[in-house]
Amino acid sequence: MIIGLALVLAILLLTPLLDLPGRLATVVSQGERLVPIYYVDMNEKKVAFSFDASWGAERTEKILQILKENEIKTTFFLTGFWVEAYPEYVKLIVEEGHEIGNHTLTHPHLNSLTKDEVKAELKKIEEMIESISGQKTTLFRPPFGEYSNQVIEAATELGYKTIQWSIDSLDWQNLSQEEIVERVTSRAHKGAIILFHNNGLHTADALPEIIDFYRSHGYEILPISELIYHEDYYIDPNSGAQIKKPSVKSAPDQ
């Protein structure tokens, strides 16, 4: 006990020499909580629609037709077993001008995997998507919305931006058309990322009314990569808002 107290006292006395505050700051920064992009902090009336594909495809064509009729481009996050089962829809999604995101190979609980295993999940499906569609994925959505610092670090090291959502349609719970419309429209806000599923029971039926609502209220509907910032930004660790860094103006010449 006495030796321990003496050691602490010695460290405090040597702080100026050891630059302990700087070292502590480094430790704190290393322990910073990382979060995905939940939405974009902006003044413009813009939102992004996104569709996760993890099961089934029988309603996908109807969704694509509705998006085409309304001249809307969105983002589809695909899993490996879905890509393997429905390569023709992967091609069709890209042919229709939509963006493809990475939703992992096997839709696992990523927090239970090692960093190398997380990377393997992302890289294998990335290769599958690119070989079928020619499109390289740059956006990643973790299954179940589950993430950790390690998961986000692994994705970032592979060149991905990790994407969550700020409005959840809950269409996977087989809500009615009216319930989906109410959820997605009542929560409308600038910079929102909206989560749907390609095979939700009533997703396609709800889409036209949702699209009409957003457009009648002056919103532009975009793919996620066109909504988010790609440089000079930070992500608020409490809200998940992606925020543009203020531009630094140089002082005028004297």
FENZI-V578948 format. One record per residue. N is the residue number from 0. OMEGA is omega in whole degrees, -180 to 180 (NA if undefined). NEAR is the number of other ideal C-beta (glycine too) atoms within 12 Angstrom. Layout:
n,omega,near
N,OMEGA,NEAR
N,OMEGA,NEAR
//
This chain:
n,omega,near
0,-180,7
1,179,8
2,-180,9
3,179,10
4,179,11
5,180,12
6,178,13
7,180,15
8,180,13
9,180,15
10,-180,19
11,179,15
12,-178,13
13,-177,14
14,-179,16
15,-178,11
16,-176,13
17,-175,14
18,-178,13
19,178,18
20,179,15
21,179,14
22,178,16
23,179,15
24,178,13
25,179,13
26,180,12
27,-179,12
28,178,14
29,180,13
30,-178,12
31,179,16
32,178,19
33,179,27
34,175,27
35,172,38
36,178,44
37,177,35
38,-178,37
39,177,38
40,-178,28
41,178,25
42,-179,10
43,177,18
44,179,21
45,175,31
46,176,42
47,171,45
48,176,44
49,-178,49
50,175,47
51,-180,44
52,-180,46
53,179,31
54,171,23
55,-180,23
56,-172,30
57,179,17
58,-176,27
59,-177,34
60,179,21
61,178,23
62,180,41
63,179,33
64,179,17
65,179,29
66,179,35
67,-180,21
68,-179,16
69,178,22
70,-179,15
71,174,35
72,-176,28
73,179,43
74,176,45
75,177,47
76,-172,47
77,174,50
78,-176,42
79,-178,33
80,176,25
81,178,38
82,-179,40
83,-178,22
84,-173,22
85,-179,30
86,180,21
87,178,19
88,174,33
89,179,35
90,-178,21
91,178,26
92,-180,38
93,178,28
94,179,17
95,174,29
96,-179,22
97,-179,38
98,177,36
99,176,46
100,-177,46
101,-180,48
102,179,45
103,-178,46
104,-171,31
105,179,24
106,-178,27
107,168,27
108,-171,19
109,-179,37
110,179,21
111,-177,15
112,172,25
113,-180,16
114,179,22
115,178,15
116,176,22
117,180,39
118,180,28
119,177,22
120,-177,36
121,-175,44
122,-177,27
123,179,26
124,176,42
125,180,33
126,179,20
127,-178,32
128,-178,41
129,-179,21
130,-179,18
131,-170,29
132,-175,30
133,-178,13
134,178,30
135,-179,24
136,179,42
137,179,29
138,-177,41
139,175,46
140,-179,47
141,177,40
142,179,36
143,-175,21
144,-174,28
145,-178,22
146,176,33
147,176,24
148,-178,23
149,180,25
150,-179,38
151,177,34
152,179,23
153,180,32
154,-179,37
155,180,24
156,176,18
157,177,30
158,-178,19
159,164,36
160,-178,34
161,-171,45
162,173,42
163,178,41
164,176,38
165,176,32
166,-179,31
167,-179,26
168,-175,41
169,-179,26
170,179,36
171,177,25
172,-179,16
173,173,18
174,178,24
175,177,19
176,-177,23
177,-180,16
178,178,24
179,179,36
180,-178,29
181,-179,20
182,-172,30
183,-179,41
184,-177,28
185,-179,16
186,-176,25
187,174,27
188,-179,27
189,177,25
190,-177,36
191,168,43
192,-171,49
193,-178,47
194,170,40
195,172,44
196,-174,41
197,-176,44
198,174,30
199,-173,37
200,-177,26
201,-178,31
202,-178,45
203,-180,31
204,-177,25
205,-172,36
206,-177,39
207,-180,24
208,178,25
209,179,43
210,180,31
211,-180,20
212,-177,25
213,-180,32
214,179,21
215,177,13
216,171,19
217,-179,14
218,170,29
219,-178,24
220,-171,37
221,166,31
222,-176,35
223,-177,48
224,177,29
225,179,26
226,-173,39
227,173,39
228,-179,24
229,176,17
230,178,11
231,179,12
232,169,21
233,-179,20
234,180,30
235,-175,20
236,-179,20
237,-176,10
238,-175,20
239,178,30
240,173,28
241,-171,35
242,178,23
243,176,21
244,178,13
245,180,10
246,-180,9
247,180,7
248,179,6
249,180,6
250,179,6
251,178,5
252,179,4
253,NA,3
//
